């Protein structure tokens, strides 16, 4: 079972993908022999599973014929590596199947890093050659009808979930000459859809904060989830979305469709990059604007990073309360300032003061996440935006994480927030007091 955000150690069984690694020279040798021995035309008529099983049988025979002395574990590792490179994704195959891995980073064919539980570590094996890595890249991007070559040396795509990749993933590829030290591949494996109870067990937040957040989602407060890269924003967004009532119509907008909602009435929208001719791009902003014509009760935006911020703020101010979004920022005030800046990047000529008015009117809560040096991810501050119209932002801290004592501190709920909850049919959760 996958360990949580708060674990401060790595189980011994997950420190290396395999305790026995096949020798690269043997992999190259037997891959060449295998390709000379098999009938490629016959193999092409088989399913992937049948093709792999046939190659494993043939390769086991070839290893015996060549007189190579190996232990059973070494033989299994060699067979797996050779077949993975011949018909699969090479060294990526066991990494993609490892539930403890959240990110795979390839820096040239010899260097592969993975992220486990928020920590980055290098794995001992790499690709046998740059040609093998390029072949693997081609297999990945062609599966989603994309192309990457010298004329188009960068690609960013979502890999759908399948038997090989049950969680789905997002892949980014950069080829030379843009990537100076060889092809660079970054594969982000979509996280399992954790709920607040699981995040509570992992120390991301405490029980009173979880109760307050779930209450605020049901009460249709507009919530921004803020944090740095890999701080757990999407995981938190997914957990909060589980408290949207099943009767409501939800539209999600993402660059890569990572969210996994349990409700029945969910419409998932995903951006599309331009084709090889530079046409056909569909942006986050295009989708946010279109979502307003789809009669949504709630809009959930995976990440706000451009002029769509203004459209989202206007939607929150015009009958789409209870919407959720994430933004990259280092603290609560930075999140609000970034929304203000992004909204001003739209093609609408609107004064900065008016944008601030939109932010003050639209946003209710900011959930600030942080990834700590030991890899743990936690809510470090939960803030309520209590300013009005064009005032300077005034955030009242509801909860914060005390790094010294490793505890969560709570503060009384502002009277205005308590009034909103009561007016919308919710009670102030246990463990919280309303300010006088």
N, C-alpha and C positions, 0 to 999 in steps of 0.2 A: 504494500500500500504506500502511496506517495506520502512523504513526510511534509510537514507544514512549514509556513513562513517562519515560525518562531524557533525552529530547530537550530541549535548552534553547532551541530556536528553532522558528519556524513557517515552513514552506515558503511562498514568495511566492504560489504558486497556491492556497493554502488560507486566506489572510488575509481574503478576501472571498468570499462564496458565488458572486457573479457580477461580472465586471468591468463589465458594462453593466446598469444598473438602469432599469426602465421608470418614466416619470413618473406619479405618483399621479393627477394630474388626467386624464391620458390613459387610465389604467386605468379610472377611474370612467366616463369618457365612453364608451369603447368597450364596456364591460360593459353599460351601459344600451342602447346601440344593438344589441348582439348579442342581448340578451334580447327586444328588440322584433322582431327579424328572424326568429328561429328558432321552430319549432313545438315547444313543450315537450312536448306529448303524443306527438309522433313520437320525440323524443329519449328519452323514458322507456322506449321499447321496445328501445332499443339497449343493448349492453353498455357498460361504462365506457370501454374502449379505443375502441370505435366512436363513442361519444358525443364523446370528446375529439377524435378525428380529424375528425369532422364539424364541430365548432365551430372547430377550427383552420383548416379550409378556408374556412368562412364568414367568419371574422374577417379572414383575409388578404385576401379580396375586399373587405370593408368598409373596411379601411385604405386600399386602393387607390382605392376609390370616393370616400372622403372627401378624397382629395388630400393626405394627410399624407406628408411627405417624411422618410423614415427610412433609415438604413443597414441592411444585412441583419442585423447583430447587434442593432441597436436594434429592428427589426421582430420578430425572434425573441424578444427579451426581453419586448416588449409582448404578443405573442401568448401566451407562456407565462404571464405574470402574469394576463391577463384570463381565460384558460381555467381556470387554477388557482383563481381566485376564483369562477368560475361553476359549476364542477362538482367542484372539488377542495378542498384545504385552504389555498388562498391562498399566502402567502409561506412557509408551512411545507413545501410540496412539495419544493423543492430542498434545504432543510435536513435533512429526513428522509432524503433520498437521499445525503447527504454522510457518508462513512465517517469523516471526521475529527472529527465533532461527537458529543459524548457527552451534552450537555444543551442544551435549548432553554428559555429563560425569557422570557415575554411579560409586560411590565408596562404594561398598557393597550395600546390598538391601535397606538400610534405607536412603541412602544419594544420592541425584540426583542434579546435577548442570547443568545449561544451560548457553550458551553465547548468548547475544543479543547485537548487535551494538558494539561489541568489549568489552563488560563488562560481567563478570561472576557473576551469582547469583544462590542461592540455591532455589529450589522449595519446597513447603511445604509437598508434598506427596512423598512416596517412595513405594517400593514393599512390599507386606504383609509378605514375608519371603524370605530366601535365596533360598529355593526350587522353589518359584515362579520366582525369577530372573533367576535361572539356566534353568527353563523351557522356559522362554522368550529367553534366549541366544540360546538355542537349536533350537527354531523356526526360529531365525534370520539366524544362520549359515547353517542350513539344507536347507534353501531356495536357497542357492547358492552352494549346494553340498559340504559343508565343515563340518568338525567335530572338536569339542573341548572337551577334557576330561582330566583326570589325566595323561594319556600317552602323550597327545599332548595339553598342557595347554595354548597355545597361538595361536591366529588366527588373520589374517588381511585380509579383503575381501572387495570387492565393492558390494554394493547392487544396483541392477538396478532400474531405475525409474519405478514406477507402480502407480496404483490408490492411494495406501496408502502412497507412497513416490514419489511424482511427480518430485522431483529434483534429486533423486538418492543420495546415501551416501556411505561413507567408514566407516567400523566398525572395531574396534580393541578390542579383548577380551583377558584378562589375568585371569586365574583361580588360586585359591589356590593350592599348597602352595606358588606359585610364588607371587601371590597377597596376602599379609599377612592379610589384614583386610577384606577379602571377594572378590567375583568376581568383576573385574574392567572392565567396558565397556566404550569405547569412540566412539561416532558416530559423524562423521563430515558430515553435510548436504551440498551437493554441492551447491555452490552459483548460483544465477541467473546470466545468461550471460549478464552482463552489458557491454555497449559500452563506448567509451570515452565521449560521451555527458552526459551519466548518471554519470560517475565519475567526470566530470566537475561540475555538479550540486551539487555533494556531497563534493566538496572541495578537492578532491584527487590531483588535478592539476589545472592550470589556462589555459585559452584559447590559449595563444601563445605556451605554452608547448605542449598542445594537438595537435595543428597544426604542430609543428615541429616533434613530434613523428609519426604522420600519414604520413608526408612527407618522413621521414626516412624509414618507413616500405615500402612504395611504391618504394623508391629508392634502395631497397634491401640492406640496411645496416644490419650487424649482431648485434643483440641486446640481452644483458643479463639483466634480471630483477632480482634484488637482494633485500634481506630483511630477517628479522627474521621470526620466526614462527607466523602464522596468521597475517602477515603484508599486505596481499592482493596481493601476487605475482601471484597466478593463475588467479585472477580476472583481473589484469593488463595484463597478458599474453593473456588472451582471448580477451580483448578489443583491444590490438594491432593487433592481428591476423585478425581482421575484415577488415583491410586495405590491406591485401594481395589480389592482383587482382584475379577475379573469374576464369580467364583463366589458372591459375597456379595449378599444382598438389601439394597438401600438404600432408605430412605424419606427424602425431602426435605420440609421444612416451611418455607414462605415466605409473606410477605405478598403478594408478586408473584413469580410463578415465573420467576426470572432464571437459575437454574443450568442448565447444559447438560452433563450427564454422558454419557460415552461407553459406560458399561456397559449391558448389556441388561436386567438385573434392577433397574430403578429405578421407584419409585412416587413421583410428584410430587403433593404436597398444597399447596393454596393457600387462604388465608383468604377469607372472604366478608363484605362489609359488610352492615349491616341494610338492608332494603328501605324503601320510602317510608313504610311503616307502623311502622318501627322494629323489625321482626322479622326473624328468619332469620340473624342475625349468627353467624359461625363464626370464632373467634379462633385465634391461634397456640397458645394453651394447649389449646384444644379439640383441635386437630390433633396436638399433641405427645402428649396423653393417648391419643388414638385410635391413634396410630402404635405405641404399645406393644402393642396388640392385633393388630398386623399381622405379627408374627413378623419384625421387622427384625434384620439383623445389624449395621447401622449406621444411626444417625439423624443427619441433617444439618439443622440449624436455621439458616435464612437470617439471622435476627437475633433475639436474645433481648432483650426489652424489658419484661417484666412477670413475673407470677407463674409463667409457664411455666418460668422458670429453675429452680424447685424440682423440677418434674417431670423436666426434662432432667438435673439433677444426680443425682436418684434413679435415672434410667435408666442413666446412666454407671456408677453404683455397683452395678447389679444385672444385669450380664451384657451390657450394650451398649457394651463398650469399643470404642474407635476412632471414637467419635462426634465430630462437628465442629460448631462454631457460631461466630457472630460477635457482638460486643457493642461498643457505643460507649463508648470510654474513651481517655484521653490517655496512659496508660502502663500497664505491666504490673500494678503494684500497684492502680491505679485499676480495672483490668478485674476483678480478683478481688474488690475491695470492691463494685463495682457488681453483680456476680453475687450477692454476699451480700445486698445491699440488695434486689435484684429478687426473690430467692427468698423473702425475708421478706414480700413484698407478696402472697403467695398467701393463699388462704382457710384454709390450715392454720396453726393456732396453734403455732408452733415457736420455741423460744428461739434468740436470735442465735448463741449458742455452738454449738448443734446445727447451724445452717446453716453455720457456719464449718467444722465437722467434715465436712459434706457436700462443701464446696468443696475442702478439703484432700484428701479421699479420691478425689474424682472427676477433678479437673483435673491433667493432666500438663504440657502445654506451653501457653505463651501467645506468640502471634506478634503483635508490636506494629508497626503500620504508621503511616506519617506522610506527609502531603503537604507538600512543601517549598514555599517561596515562589516558586520557578521553575516550579511545576506538577509536578515529578517526585514519584513515589510510591515509597517504599522501606520495607523492613523496618528498623526502627531498633533493635529488640531482640528476641531470642529467648530466652525464660526458661523454666527448668524449676522447677516448684513442688515443693520438697523438704521442706516441712513436713508434719507428721502430726497427725491428729485435731484437737484444739481449740487447737493452737499458733497463735501469730501467723504470718502468712504469711511464708515464707522462700523467695525466688526466687533461684536461681543462674543468672546470665547465661551463656548458651552462646555467643551471638554478638551484636555490636552494631555499629552504623554510626558511624564516626568522621567527623563533619561537617567537621572541620578538614582532615583528610587525604583525605577522600572514599574511604575504604577500610572494609572490614568486618574487625573484630577478632574472633578466636575464642578461647574459653577451654576448658580441659580439661573433658570430660564428667564429671559426678558419677558416682561408682562405682555408685550405685543405678540411674541411667539406663542406664549401660552394661550392668548386670546384667539389666535388663528386656529390652533389645534382644536379648541373647544367649539369654535364657530363651525368647524368642518366635521364635527361629529366624533372627534377623538379626545381621549383623556390624556392629561400629563402622565407619562409613564412612571411606574414605581422607581424610586431611587432619585427622582428629580423634584426640585422645589421651584415654584414660580416666584420671581422677585416681587417684592411688594410694590 
